[in-house]
Amino acid sequence: MRDTTGKTTTTTTTSSSRAVNSSRDPGSGKVNLATHEGLFVLQPDASWLQVGPTVDFMGFAISGPSVFYASGHPAEGVDLPAPVGLVKSTDAGRTWSVQSLGGRSDFHALTASSRGVMGFDGALKVTSDGKTWAQGGLTAEPRCLASAPDGSRVLATTSQGVLSSIDGGGTWAPLASAPPLVLTAWADSKTVVGLTTDGGLAVSADAGDSWKTSPAKLVSGQAVSASRDEAGALEILVVTDTAVLQSGDNGATFTDPKS
């Protein structure tokens, strides 16, 4: 197992147009922005602190408090294989260790749950331990993979529409109830959100069986995530090509996120 540490620097701006994921770490409560230039964490003064080594992240997922999985390409001088395969951090992105497929796989869609990790690198791969992989049954290339926290359902947004798996990625079927989504994410085992092809925000409270769409129109959405705070309130984060936005009212309004 290879570990890497990186120089941590502070930056006042970062390009959201180069983002692949923005999620709140349930451990620190901080908003993390994974980009093609590395991982950044939102600070109280609205600046972004770069954490860990510079990696061109292609896939990124938070699976628990301070536990992150990722894939992508290391910057020059970073002690990781190219591509990195599947890497894991247990310290909120400060250091990363190669789990498997280093130098072989570059997952452009990646999701994690209590059951394990699922990624697409030209084919769907599924692992329960980060080491041993099985082939999944998804044939359409996903723009986004999103697993419920308990792994009970996984959604894939594809050119064929939204596909659903309830057997850990083995078989897939169209989710007829879903609006046309380009991105989707789970807040809990029942609440799932998605960004529609026309920039609307859709929310389901029954694991995708029915949806309500807000009138919001978000241009150039790059990533979406959802979580619940200690009081149970739903927070949705959306990354556009110009900003990271936060909604606490199912997409009716958006503001700058709080650290």
C-alpha positions as a printed NumPy array, in Angstrom:
array([[  0.   ,   0.   ,   0.   ],
       [  1.331,   3.387,  -0.965],
       [  0.589,   6.516,   0.998],
       [  1.024,  10.075,  -0.104],
       [  1.007,  13.34 ,   1.753],
       [  0.785,  16.682,   0.083],
       [  1.555,  20.292,   0.705],
       [ -1.505,  22.116,   1.983],
       [ -1.999,  25.619,   0.655],
       [ -4.655,  28.273,   0.952],
       [ -6.365,  29.762,  -2.061],
       [ -9.035,  32.458,  -2.089],
       [-10.693,  31.228,  -5.288],
       [-11.08 ,  27.951,  -7.116],
       [-12.744,  27.146, -10.406],
       [-16.06 ,  25.369,  -9.917],
       [-16.105,  24.687, -13.656],
       [-13.345,  22.183, -12.986],
       [-15.26 ,  20.414, -10.21 ],
       [-16.37 ,  16.799, -10.179],
       [-18.005,  16.671,  -6.744],
       [-19.039,  18.898,  -3.858],
       [-20.152,  17.183,  -0.659],
       [-20.318,  17.898,   3.046],
       [-18.118,  15.64 ,   5.18 ],
       [-20.305,  14.181,   7.962],
       [-17.227,  14.089,  10.182],
       [-16.059,  17.7  ,  10.052],
       [-19.245,  19.211,   8.658],
       [-17.116,  20.997,   6.062],
       [-17.993,  21.394,   2.397],
       [-15.463,  19.637,   0.161],
       [-14.94 ,  20.481,  -3.498],
       [-13.119,  17.844,  -5.561],
       [-11.723,  19.351,  -8.753],
       [ -9.308,  18.618, -11.557],
       [ -6.759,  20.673,  -9.587],
       [ -7.164,  18.898,  -6.237],
       [ -9.42 ,  18.875,  -3.175],
       [-10.551,  22.113,  -1.531],
       [-12.417,  22.735,   1.726],
       [-14.657,  25.754,   2.309],
       [-13.472,  28.042,   5.109],
       [-15.492,  30.4  ,   7.368],
       [-14.245,  33.433,   5.401],
       [-15.591,  31.869,   2.154],
       [-12.084,  31.061,   0.885],
       [-11.084,  27.55 ,  -0.137],
       [ -8.247,  25.642,   1.529],
       [ -6.478,  23.076,  -0.628],
       [ -6.029,  19.82 ,   1.251],
       [ -3.672,  16.996,   0.379],
       [ -1.75 ,  16.33 ,  -2.832],
       [ -2.762,  17.757,  -6.18 ],
       [ -4.755,  15.148,  -8.057],
       [ -6.849,  15.587, -11.186],
       [ -9.918,  13.983,  -9.649],
       [-12.237,  12.235, -12.09 ],
       [-14.381,  10.363,  -9.56 ],
       [-14.914,  11.211,  -5.884],
       [-17.209,   9.917,  -3.132],
       [-17.563,  10.428,   0.623],
       [-18.6  ,   7.187,   2.324],
       [-18.507,   8.234,   5.988],
       [-16.967,  10.684,   8.45 ],
       [-13.61 ,  11.732,   6.951],
       [-13.601,   8.626,   4.702],
       [-13.229,   9.496,   1.024],
       [-12.752,   7.401,  -2.133],
       [-11.443,   8.81 ,  -5.398],
       [ -9.934,   8.14 ,  -8.795],
       [ -8.041,  10.257, -11.28 ],
       [ -4.554,  11.367, -12.269],
       [ -1.778,  12.636,  -9.957],
       [  0.035,  15.87 , -10.665],
       [  3.71 ,  15.706, -11.517],
       [  5.768,  14.858,  -8.439],
       [  2.875,  13.291,  -6.5  ],
       [  3.752,   9.781,  -5.298],
       [  0.773,   7.974,  -6.769],
       [  0.45 ,   5.786,  -9.881],
       [ -1.04 ,   7.207, -13.06 ],
       [ -3.943,   6.704, -13.147],
       [ -4.348,   6.29 ,  -9.407],
       [ -6.928,   3.471,  -9.632],
       [ -9.046,   3.457,  -6.495],
       [ -7.587,   5.508,  -3.653],
       [ -8.933,   5.974,  -0.137],
       [ -8.446,   8.626,   2.525],
       [ -9.362,   8.207,   6.185],
       [ -8.263,  11.71 ,   7.169],
       [-10.584,  13.836,   5.013],
       [ -8.3  ,  13.951,   1.989],
       [ -5.021,  14.908,   3.622],
       [ -3.41 ,  11.617,   2.641],
       [ -4.413,   8.908,   0.186],
       [ -3.577,   5.225,  -0.133],
       [ -3.969,   3.052,  -3.215],
       [ -6.519,   0.319,  -2.633],
       [ -6.308,  -1.383,  -6.026],
       [ -6.048,  -0.942,  -9.818],
       [ -3.255,   1.623,  -9.532],
       [ -1.848,   2.414, -12.962],
       [ -4.813,   0.628, -14.562],
       [ -8.191,   2.19 , -13.863],
       [ -9.547,   5.704, -14.124],
       [-13.093,   5.81 , -12.769],
       [-15.01 ,   8.738, -14.273],
       [-18.124,   7.743, -12.3  ],
       [-17.726,   6.573,  -8.719],
       [-20.027,   5.967,  -5.768],
       [-19.682,   4.404,  -2.319],
       [-22.022,   2.945,   0.282],
       [-21.818,   0.731,   3.354],
       [-21.704,  -2.227,   0.954],
       [-18.622,  -1.033,  -0.91 ],
       [-17.575,   0.949,  -3.976],
       [-18.863,   0.974,  -7.544],
       [-17.109,   2.639, -10.453],
       [-17.152,   2.872, -14.227],
       [-13.851,   2.882, -16.142],
       [-15.223,   1.681, -19.472],
       [-16.998,  -1.153, -17.664],
       [-18.888,  -1.262, -14.391],
       [-16.833,  -2.65 , -11.518],
       [-18.026,  -3.429,  -7.981],
       [-16.   ,  -4.136,  -4.83 ],
       [-16.927,  -4.773,  -1.206],
       [-13.393,  -4.42 ,   0.168],
       [-11.642,  -2.056,  -2.262],
       [ -9.35 ,  -4.864,  -3.401],
       [-11.31 ,  -7.553,  -5.224],
       [-13.578,  -6.498,  -8.053],
       [-16.557,  -8.053,  -9.82 ],
       [-18.107,  -7.057, -13.117],
       [-21.418,  -5.231, -12.906],
       [-24.261,  -5.53 , -15.36 ],
       [-24.481,  -1.928, -16.574],
       [-23.761,  -1.615, -20.302],
       [-24.658,   2.045, -20.866],
       [-21.943,   4.529, -19.892],
       [-23.123,   6.559, -16.86 ],
       [-22.675,  10.288, -16.508],
       [-23.259,   9.74 , -12.796],
       [-23.502,   6.81 , -10.375],
       [-25.231,   7.346,  -7.031],
       [-25.764,   4.742,  -4.336],
       [-28.093,   4.982,  -1.36 ],
       [-25.988,   5.047,   1.827],
       [-27.023,   1.47 ,   2.652],
       [-26.519,   0.295,  -0.928],
       [-30.171,  -0.707,  -1.274],
       [-30.534,   1.095,  -4.623],
       [-28.057,   2.546,  -7.09 ],
       [-29.014,   5.036,  -9.784],
       [-27.147,   5.688, -13.021],
       [-27.85 ,   8.628, -15.3  ],
       [-27.251,   7.551, -18.905],
       [-28.152,   8.407, -22.498],
       [-30.864,   5.755, -22.092],
       [-32.371,   7.61 , -19.135],
       [-32.131,   6.898, -15.416],
       [-31.377,   3.259, -14.67 ],
       [-31.829,   1.58 , -11.285],
       [-30.205,  -1.428,  -9.631],
       [-31.424,  -3.047,  -6.412],
       [-28.923,  -5.917,  -6.433],
       [-25.633,  -4.079,  -6.071],
       [-25.134,  -3.338,  -9.753],
       [-25.738,  -6.828, -11.088],
       [-28.875,  -5.977, -13.043],
       [-30.365,  -2.666, -14.129],
       [-33.793,  -1.466, -15.224],
       [-35.202,   1.894, -16.322],
       [-36.566,   3.993, -13.46 ],
       [-39.779,   5.006, -15.206],
       [-40.822,   7.433, -12.471],
       [-37.682,   9.575, -12.772],
       [-37.55 ,  12.798, -14.765],
       [-34.681,  13.083, -17.263],
       [-31.687,  13.498, -14.966],
       [-28.035,  14.236, -15.685],
       [-26.866,  14.097, -12.066],
       [-28.246,  12.512,  -8.921],
       [-27.279,  12.005,  -5.268],
       [-28.705,  10.512,  -2.058],
       [-29.173,  12.212,   1.3  ],
       [-30.336,   9.051,   3.065],
       [-31.876,   5.695,   2.178],
       [-35.131,   7.348,   1.063],
       [-34.214,  10.867,  -0.081],
       [-32.614,  11.286,  -3.48 ],
       [-32.135,  14.468,  -5.496],
       [-31.28 ,  15.073,  -9.121],
       [-30.495,  17.764, -11.638],
       [-32.69 ,  17.538, -14.724],
       [-31.59 ,  18.01 , -18.316],
       [-33.233,  21.46 , -18.398],
       [-31.605,  22.636, -15.156],
       [-34.414,  21.858, -12.734],
       [-33.89 ,  20.253,  -9.357],
       [-35.901,  17.104,  -8.625],
       [-36.368,  15.563,  -5.17 ],
       [-37.742,  12.147,  -4.236],
       [-38.717,  11.178,  -0.676],
       [-39.397,   7.512,  -1.488],
       [-36.124,   6.24 ,  -2.977],
       [-36.982,   7.358,  -6.489],
       [-40.523,   6.023,  -6.804],
       [-41.958,   9.541,  -7.188],
       [-40.424,  12.986,  -7.741],
       [-41.173,  16.677,  -7.308],
       [-39.321,  19.205,  -9.472],
       [-38.564,  22.765,  -8.417],
       [-38.899,  25.713, -10.81 ],
       [-35.209,  26.496, -10.387],
       [-33.14 ,  26.646, -13.563],
       [-29.495,  25.908, -12.905],
       [-27.243,  26.45 , -15.885],
       [-24.206,  24.221, -16.496],
       [-24.576,  21.928, -13.501],
       [-21.363,  20.026, -12.791],
       [-22.174,  18.12 ,  -9.6  ],
       [-24.915,  17.66 ,  -7.009],
       [-24.947,  16.256,  -3.472],
       [-27.434,  16.009,  -0.628],
       [-27.245,  15.476,   3.127],
       [-29.215,  16.023,   6.302],
       [-28.024,  18.054,   9.263],
       [-28.377,  17.047,  12.906],
       [-31.915,  18.423,  12.982],
       [-32.873,  16.387,   9.935],
       [-33.067,  19.319,   7.519],
       [-32.204,  18.516,   3.904],
       [-29.286,  20.389,   2.352],
       [-28.623,  20.249,  -1.385],
       [-25.346,  21.429,  -2.904],
       [-25.081,  22.141,  -6.617],
       [-21.912,  23.067,  -8.479],
       [-22.317,  25.124, -11.642],
       [-19.545,  26.403, -13.891],
       [-19.44 ,  29.628, -11.856],
       [-20.337,  28.792,  -8.246],
       [-21.127,  26.304,  -5.506],
       [-24.735,  26.828,  -4.384],
       [-26.724,  25.63 ,  -1.362],
       [-30.464,  25.06 ,  -0.989],
       [-32.368,  24.266,   2.178],
       [-35.845,  24.384,   0.634],
       [-35.777,  21.634,  -2.005],
       [-34.381,  23.934,  -4.659],
       [-36.824,  26.824,  -4.336],
       [-33.955,  29.194,  -3.509],
       [-30.154,  29.013,  -3.537],
       [-27.477,  30.821,  -1.552],
       [-23.74 ,  30.559,  -1.014],
       [-22.921,  27.545,   1.182],
       [-21.818,  27.961,   4.777],
       [-18.702,  26.249,   6.041]])
